[in-house]
Amino acid sequence: MEVIERDWHKADIKGALEKRGTNFEKLAGENGLAGATLRNALRVKYPKAEKIIAQEIGVDPSVIWPSRYVQKSA
């Protein structure tokens, strides 16, 4: 049986962005999105937003949201 890691807490994601001198609104604007659009990734699967957030933090989206990127066995 495969152990699935927990998704990062939203406060940890926010903190990781703040450590890099940005936030959801600023990052959204830099990527041509409406202010709070990236926050949607905190509650629902949103691959485009997940990728933007993860790239800014410096990890793969599957590191932040492992439950959304579960590899299914054949």
Buried (B, 14 or more C-beta within 10 A) or exposed (E): EEEEEEBBEEEEBBEBBEEEEBEBBBBBBEBEBEEEBBBBBBEEEBEEBBBBBBEBBEEBBBBBBBEBBEEEEE
